[in-house]
Amino acid sequence: MSFHRNENIMESYTPSEESLSERINKRDRERKNVIEKRKEEKQQMIVETEQASYFNDAFYSTCKTIRELIDSTEAASALSLPEIFDKANKDILMLKNYLFESKIFLKVYDIRKAQETLQILENDAAQLEAKLIPRKKFGFKNRRVIKKSSDTPGDVTDGLKDLKIAESNTKNGVGKQMSKIFNKYGDNTCMLIGKVDEILVLDAENVNKNDVLLSDLTKCTVKIYGTPNTLHMVRLVQCKVLIGPVTTSVFVDDCSDCEFAFACQQLRLHSSTNCIIYLHVTSRSIIEDCTKIHVAPYNWTYEDQVNHFKLAGLDPKINNWNCIDDFNWLSTEKNSPNWSILESELRRKSWD
């Protein structure tokens, strides 16, 4: 009787012993998993640190080289200046692409610092190029003005710089503002400013290799044929703007409810909303502080456009129209909510 009781007691303890052993093994496995995970995290941290360190060395050493290249233009011969500035601009563009590809392992502070460094280089290069390589004066040879009639929606104009200044001073009372804008963008810039509900046309003879500024336009249609050097669009509201190939950059700031079509080497879009852009761009575009931006491939065509692409140095076969970096959206896992691809059925089939 006593033997059976002892046997029962032993049997009753067996599950308990097994359970204890399982718990020990489980904890040991968990401990090993934690150790392994910490090793992986530490290794990943080391890799990211090394990547960030390599990026900083490569990025800022290249920035130094570009800075030296830009500074060398002051003593360079006039014939060599275009080649020097072209190389500097291409190197800056290359660094922008390198920065974007490196965002995945860089801290937000490092990204912002690199962006600011590039912006300073880009601005300094643009200012020096404007200073050292005088562009052809904006001409008035083909200027013509068709006055409004009952069936004409607005002015059709070729070369309106003189007329634009006079009208803006008298009609809008913004003489001081005009003076500031004129001083900022320079004497060689083709400007259309302060128009409302008009049709404006600039021809290739007036815009080729000149900078173009469109500012404070409302409900206007603008057509620009030819190859502007740089295009600035500031404070446009409910406008439709069609432009030929731009040699360098397009800068858009504080525009709303507009429709654009242009080709360029680089696009920078700031503080704009609810705009549709039919785009041909050979690099990645950059937007900042923007919302409701919709993009589609560039589809405006006109006579002699093929030659204008060649003159601008743009490759018609390279179009990164849907490659956009949003400086307000640093996540690499999700797309920015501030821009989207315009659905095919919503795209314009004709611009006439």
C-alpha positions as MATLAB code, in Angstrom:
seq = 'MSFHRNENIMESYTPSEESLSERINKRDRERKNVIEKRKEEKQQMIVETEQASYFNDAFYSTCKTIRELIDSTEAASALSLPEIFDKANKDILMLKNYLFESKIFLKVYDIRKAQETLQILENDAAQLEAKLIPRKKFGFKNRRVIKKSSDTPGDVTDGLKDLKIAESNTKNGVGKQMSKIFNKYGDNTCMLIGKVDEILVLDAENVNKNDVLLSDLTKCTVKIYGTPNTLHMVRLVQCKVLIGPVTTSVFVDDCSDCEFAFACQQLRLHSSTNCIIYLHVTSRSIIEDCTKIHVAPYNWTYEDQVNHFKLAGLDPKINNWNCIDDFNWLSTEKNSPNWSILESELRRKSWD';
ca = [
       0.000    0.000    0.000;
       2.835    2.317    0.893;
       4.630    1.460   -2.364;
       1.639    2.446   -4.420;
       1.355    5.741   -2.631;
       5.031    6.543   -3.324;
       4.575    5.585   -6.967;
       1.581    7.863   -7.238;
       3.551   10.659   -5.630;
       6.392   10.211   -8.151;
       3.964   10.155  -11.025;
       2.339   13.316   -9.784;
       5.692   15.139   -9.796;
       6.748   14.057  -13.277;
       4.696   16.672  -15.194;
       5.956   19.374  -12.880;
       9.576   18.405  -13.547;
       8.971   18.393  -17.292;
       7.285   21.770  -17.146;
      10.210   23.270  -15.274;
      12.643   21.898  -17.828;
      10.612   23.352  -20.685;
      10.496   26.731  -19.031;
      14.254   26.721  -18.558;
      14.829   25.770  -22.193;
      12.357   28.379  -23.378;
      14.032   31.111  -21.349;
      17.406   30.024  -22.649;
      16.138   30.246  -26.227;
      14.646   33.690  -25.547;
      17.922   34.843  -24.006;
      19.860   33.641  -27.039;
      17.357   35.339  -29.372;
      17.726   38.621  -27.496;
      21.513   38.360  -27.642;
      21.372   37.596  -31.364;
      18.971   40.457  -32.026;
      21.197   42.873  -30.121;
      24.160   41.688  -32.141;
      22.238   42.292  -35.384;
      21.091   45.723  -34.233;
      24.609   46.629  -33.188;
      25.966   45.392  -36.521;
      23.276   47.354  -38.391;
      24.124   50.459  -36.391;
      27.788   50.018  -37.244;
      26.930   49.592  -40.940;
      24.676   52.692  -40.974;
      27.314   54.703  -39.116;
      29.925   53.645  -41.640;
      27.555   54.486  -44.523;
      26.803   57.918  -43.044;
      30.502   58.546  -42.494;
      31.300   57.546  -46.078;
      28.462   59.739  -47.349;
      29.722   62.771  -45.413;
      33.278   62.296  -46.690;
      32.181   61.841  -50.314;
      29.449   64.486  -50.252;
      31.342   67.321  -48.609;
      34.611   66.662  -50.421;
      32.663   66.959  -53.687;
      31.016   70.147  -52.389;
      34.484   71.540  -51.725;
      35.549   70.681  -55.270;
      32.445   72.375  -56.702;
      33.074   75.446  -54.531;
      36.642   75.667  -55.850;
      35.319   75.295  -59.383;
      32.792   78.108  -58.886;
      35.408   80.366  -57.277;
      37.788   79.754  -60.180;
      35.405   81.473  -62.607;
      36.439   84.935  -61.398;
      39.888   84.456  -62.944;
      38.871   82.195  -65.854;
      38.761   83.278  -69.482;
      35.408   84.216  -70.982;
      35.593   81.315  -73.446;
      35.963   78.719  -70.678;
      33.149   80.037  -68.450;
      30.220   78.165  -70.093;
      32.043   74.845  -69.749;
      32.953   75.532  -66.101;
      29.410   76.469  -65.101;
      28.006   73.505  -67.014;
      30.259   71.124  -65.064;
      29.396   72.797  -61.741;
      25.665   72.509  -62.419;
      25.959   68.854  -63.436;
      27.995   68.049  -60.304;
      25.403   69.753  -58.108;
      22.675   67.715  -59.795;
      24.678   64.530  -59.243;
      24.992   65.337  -55.530;
      21.238   65.892  -55.271;
      20.619   62.418  -56.643;
      23.266   60.967  -54.312;
      21.612   62.655  -51.339;
      18.212   61.263  -52.226;
      19.571   57.717  -52.559;
      21.290   58.047  -49.165;
      18.250   59.257  -47.203;
      17.482   55.737  -45.996;
      20.440   55.711  -43.569;
      20.867   59.451  -42.856;
      19.414   61.336  -39.923;
      16.945   64.145  -40.592;
      19.458   66.751  -39.365;
      22.124   65.470  -41.774;
      19.648   65.536  -44.667;
      18.634   69.138  -43.949;
      22.263   70.234  -43.598;
      23.177   68.642  -46.930;
      20.156   70.229  -48.635;
      21.119   73.679  -47.341;
      24.708   73.210  -48.535;
      23.514   72.301  -52.023;
      21.122   75.252  -52.114;
      23.944   77.676  -51.286;
      26.156   76.181  -53.999;
      23.337   76.319  -56.537;
      22.472   79.940  -55.723;
      26.109   81.083  -55.824;
      26.680   79.351  -59.168;
      23.537   80.922  -60.659;
      24.440   84.426  -59.454;
      28.005   84.220  -60.743;
      26.883   82.826  -64.084;
      24.420   85.683  -64.500;
      27.172   88.151  -63.602;
      29.999   86.748  -65.718;
      28.112   85.552  -68.805;
      25.954   88.429  -70.072;
      22.955   87.197  -71.989;
      21.387   88.657  -75.057;
      19.202   91.614  -74.219;
      15.503   90.997  -74.342;
      14.293   92.303  -77.675;
      11.188   94.085  -78.878;
      11.566   93.544  -82.606;
       8.455   91.415  -83.066;
       6.241   93.074  -80.498;
       2.620   93.299  -81.497;
      -0.471   93.967  -79.435;
      -3.973   93.023  -80.505;
      -6.531   94.963  -78.547;
      -9.459   93.213  -76.948;
     -12.657   92.861  -78.886;
     -15.935   91.211  -78.078;
     -14.678   87.840  -79.322;
     -11.027   88.126  -78.231;
     -10.308   86.900  -74.667;
      -7.092   88.837  -74.148;
      -3.896   90.354  -75.527;
      -1.689   88.321  -77.849;
       1.823   89.664  -77.341;
       5.379   89.038  -78.532;
       7.872   90.763  -76.228;
       6.038   92.875  -73.662;
       8.760   94.081  -71.339;
       8.311   97.837  -71.944;
       4.538   97.644  -72.110;
       4.429   95.452  -69.031;
       6.315   97.944  -66.889;
       4.170  100.877  -67.982;
       0.881   99.037  -67.438;
       1.919   97.665  -64.073;
       2.915  101.090  -62.820;
      -0.226  102.842  -63.975;
      -2.918  100.223  -63.532;
      -1.805   98.347  -60.457;
       0.143  101.036  -58.614;
       3.019   98.697  -57.816;
       5.964  100.730  -59.076;
       8.129  100.008  -56.028;
       7.390   96.305  -56.206;
       8.242   96.293  -59.902;
      11.532   98.012  -59.175;
      12.458   95.362  -56.616;
      11.590   92.542  -58.994;
      13.518   94.163  -61.835;
      16.612   94.593  -59.633;
      16.375   91.005  -58.357;
      16.101   89.269  -61.712;
      18.279   91.580  -63.745;
      18.147   93.646  -66.897;
      18.424   90.661  -69.231;
      15.353   88.852  -67.920;
      12.199   88.661  -69.982;
       9.334   89.542  -67.609;
       5.555   89.269  -67.780;
       4.045   90.697  -64.602;
       0.693   91.837  -63.263;
      -1.636   90.552  -65.976;
      -5.250   89.464  -65.519;
      -7.340   87.364  -67.921;
      -5.039   87.739  -70.956;
      -3.403   85.543  -73.589;
       0.365   86.157  -73.713;
       2.779   84.728  -76.283;
       6.582   84.974  -76.350;
       8.493   83.826  -79.423;
      11.828   82.026  -79.691;
      13.748   85.109  -80.828;
      12.919   86.878  -77.562;
      13.395   84.015  -75.101;
      16.210   81.820  -76.472;
      18.986   81.621  -73.825;
      17.361   84.406  -71.779;
      15.906   84.052  -68.300;
      12.112   84.367  -68.100;
       9.993   85.569  -65.171;
       6.212   85.180  -64.950;
       4.879   86.884  -61.840;
       1.505   87.918  -60.384;
      -0.590   86.602  -63.248;
      -4.252   85.684  -62.763;
      -6.444   83.697  -65.156;
      -3.900   84.090  -67.963;
      -2.826   81.753  -70.742;
       0.899   81.975  -71.524;
       2.645   80.315  -74.452;
       6.439   80.501  -74.654;
       8.146   79.122  -77.775;
      11.903   78.535  -77.744;
      14.537   77.708  -75.139;
      14.609   79.959  -72.058;
      17.745   79.602  -69.960;
      15.921   79.631  -66.606;
      12.231   80.036  -65.858;
      10.759   81.587  -62.696;
       7.001   81.495  -62.023;
       5.848   83.391  -58.937;
       2.322   83.957  -57.581;
       0.345   82.620  -60.519;
      -3.357   81.918  -59.945;
      -5.651   79.955  -62.279;
      -3.199   80.203  -65.163;
      -2.341   77.876  -68.041;
       1.348   78.059  -68.994;
       2.864   76.200  -71.974;
       6.616   76.390  -72.432;
       9.266   74.944  -74.720;
      12.454   73.233  -73.455;
      14.182   75.177  -70.649;
      17.964   74.858  -70.724;
      18.492   74.628  -66.953;
      15.939   74.978  -64.152;
      12.303   75.863  -63.604;
      11.468   77.492  -60.253;
       7.801   77.662  -59.205;
       6.807   79.529  -56.054;
       3.441   80.329  -54.468;
       1.276   79.231  -57.395;
      -2.238   77.808  -57.110;
      -4.916   76.252  -59.314;
      -2.616   76.317  -62.350;
      -1.866   74.039  -65.271;
       1.727   73.882  -66.537;
       3.483   72.116  -69.398;
       7.252   72.435  -69.722;
      10.520   70.570  -70.273;
      13.648   71.271  -68.248;
      16.753   69.854  -66.636;
      15.549   70.469  -63.098;
      12.304   71.468  -61.364;
      11.955   73.051  -57.917;
       8.424   73.678  -56.674;
       7.767   75.671  -53.491;
       4.664   76.679  -51.509;
       2.218   75.777  -54.276;
      -1.084   73.928  -54.282;
      -3.592   72.301  -56.606;
      -1.434   72.435  -59.735;
      -1.210   70.031  -62.677;
       2.213   69.725  -64.318;
       2.778   68.049  -67.683;
       6.476   67.491  -67.216;
       9.618   66.486  -69.060;
      12.623   66.613  -66.717;
      16.012   64.905  -66.966;
      16.651   64.800  -63.195;
      14.532   64.186  -60.108;
      12.166   67.056  -59.284;
      12.039   68.638  -55.842;
       8.944   69.973  -54.079;
       8.696   71.663  -50.690;
       5.702   72.985  -48.724;
       3.366   71.903  -51.536;
       0.028   70.086  -51.627;
      -2.248   68.604  -54.296;
       0.415   68.491  -57.004;
      -0.462   66.230  -59.938;
       2.031   65.221  -62.641;
       1.807   63.710  -66.116;
       4.199   63.378  -69.076;
       4.872   66.524  -71.109;
       2.587   66.495  -74.155;
       2.572   70.032  -75.599;
       3.960   70.159  -79.139;
       4.657   72.937  -81.617;
       6.640   73.562  -84.791;
      10.447   73.450  -84.447;
      10.222   71.926  -80.947;
      12.687   69.146  -81.845;
      15.368   71.717  -82.669;
      14.621   73.571  -79.450;
      15.250   70.372  -77.453;
      18.662   70.134  -79.129;
      19.391   73.796  -78.460;
      18.481   73.353  -74.779;
      20.687   70.265  -74.500;
      17.790   68.081  -73.271;
      17.459   64.436  -74.252;
      13.851   63.784  -75.377;
      14.279   60.122  -74.420;
      15.121   60.830  -70.755;
      12.065   61.869  -68.784;
      11.814   61.468  -65.001;
       8.394   63.106  -64.834;
       7.183   60.806  -62.039;
      10.379   60.889  -59.916;
       9.769   63.554  -57.267;
      11.490   64.226  -53.937;
       9.328   65.897  -51.315;
      11.497   67.679  -48.745;
       8.543   67.615  -46.337;
       8.232   63.844  -46.577;
      11.371   61.934  -45.600;
       9.827   58.470  -45.340;
      11.161   55.985  -47.881;
       8.498   53.372  -47.132;
       5.418   55.376  -48.125;
       4.831   57.810  -50.981;
       4.338   61.466  -50.176;
       0.661   62.481  -49.918;
       1.510   65.896  -51.375;
       1.817   64.778  -55.002;
       0.342   62.109  -57.251;
       0.293   60.909  -60.847;
      -2.601   62.337  -62.832;
      -4.870   59.568  -64.050;
      -4.712   58.917  -67.799;
      -8.373   59.677  -68.424;
      -7.987   63.092  -66.775;
      -5.017   64.197  -68.875;
      -5.350   66.758  -71.662;
      -5.407   65.311  -75.136;
      -5.204   68.706  -76.861;
      -3.999   72.179  -75.858;
      -5.845   74.117  -78.565;
];
